[in-house]
Amino acid sequence: MDLRPSAEHDLIRQTVREFAERRLRPLAKQIDETHHWPAELAGEMGDLGLMGMNFPTELGGAGADMVSYCIAIEELSRVCASTGVICSVNNSLSGWPLATYGNADQHERYLRPMLAGKKLGAYGLTEPNAGSDVVSMQTTATKSGKGWTLNGQKLFITNAGLAETYVVFAQTDKTAAHKGQTAFLLEKGMSGFGIGKPEDKLGIRGAPCCPLFFENVEVPAENVLGPVGDGFKVAMKTLDGGRLGIASQALGIAVGAYEASLAYAQERKQFGKPIGSNQAIQWKLADMATRIEASRLLIHKAAQLKDLKAPYSKEAAMAKVFASETAMWAATEAVQIHGGNGYTKDYPVERAFRDAKITEIYEGTSEIQRMVIANNLLKGV
C-alpha cells in the first residue's frame, strides 16, 4: 500500500485550501457567532465537486477516490469545522447509502441534486433513547395503503433544516429487533414531518443540529432505501465511511490549531525572545506535528482499503478514535501555547477547542470505536 500522495491528491489539497482561505476564512468567525451557514456555499462547493467527491461521474459525482475526499474534508475543517461536517454528512452519511442502496429513480430524484450542491442531505438515526444503542430504536414505520406511515422522532441530526433529503431509519418489525429496521427517504415539507429548534451547541455552531418529528408521515413505497429489514446493515455500513469523514474533520481541526500555534510561537515574544525558542513550546509543537501525521496515515490507509473494497471497519474506527482524540488534545495544547490570548475569541484556537470535542462523540463515541476495534481483534474468541 502506497501512502504517498499522488499529484492529483496534491492538486486537490491545493484547490480546496485555496477555496477555504478565500471563501471560508473571512466567514468562519461569523458562522460560529451567528450559528448561520451561508447556503450559497453549497452551490460553490458543488461546482468544485466537493459535495460528491468519491461518487461515479455517471451519477453526477466527481469520480475521485476516498483519499481525495478525506483530503477535502481535512482542508475545509482546517479553516471552518462547521463547513467540514456539512460537506461530510452530504457525502458520507446521506450520499453514500443513496448511491449504494438506491435505485435509478432515487439517484435521479435525490442523489444528483445533492452531489451538485443544489440540495443537501441529512441522516436520521440517533434518537433520545437510542444513541450508541441503535437496536433500541423507537421510530416505527407501518404498512399503509401504497406505502408506509412513520411515527417517532430523531435527535441531533446534522444538516437538519438546511437539508432537503433525509435518510431516516425506522423499526418496521418490532419482533425482529435490528433485523426489523428499514431505511427510508424523506423530503423536507412532507405532511407530518417536523424539524425542531436547532441545538445551542458548544462547537461547530454553524452546522445546524435539530430534532426531527414524525407524526403519521406518509412515505410512498418507492422511497424505501434498500430492502425492507436491511436498515441496520445500511446504517452500520454507512457509519464506517462516515467515520472517515469525521476523522478527517478532526484532523483538519488539529492542523488548524497546530498551524496557528506554530505561527504564534514565532511571533509572540517573552523575555526578549520568541516563545518558540523555549523547549516546552518546541516539544508541544513536535508532538502536535507527530500526532497529526500519524492521524493522516491512519485515515488514508482506511480510505485506500475502502477504495479497494477490502474490509476497513477496524481501520476506520482506529482512524476516527485517534484523530478525534488528537484534535481535542492538539486544540487544548494550542490554547495553552497562546496563553491568555488563546482563551479569547480573537484567536481561532478558542473555536478549535470548542469544535474538537464533538469529534470524540458523534459517528460513534471513542468508547464505541474501541469496541469496534476490539470486536475485530477478538473475532472467534
Secondary structure, DSSP 8 states (H G I E B T S, - for coil): ---S--HHHHHHHHHHHHHIIIIITTTHHHHHHHT---THHHHHHHHTTGGGTTS-GGGTS----HHHHHHHHHHHHHH-HHHHHHHHIIIIIIIHHHHHH--HHHIIIIIHHHHTTSS-EEEE--BTTBSS-GGG---EEEEETTEEEEEEEEEEEETTTT-SEEEEEEES-GGGGGGGEEEEEEETT-TTEEE------SS-TTS-EEEEEEEEEEEEGGGEESSTT-HHHHHHHHHHHHHHHHHHHHHHHHHHHHHHHHHHHHH-EETTEEGGGSHHHHHHHHHHHHHHHHHHHHHHHHHHHHHTT---HHHHHHHHHHHHHHHHHHHHHHHHHHGGGGGSTTSHHHHHHHHHGGGGTTTS-HHHHHHHHHHHHTTT-
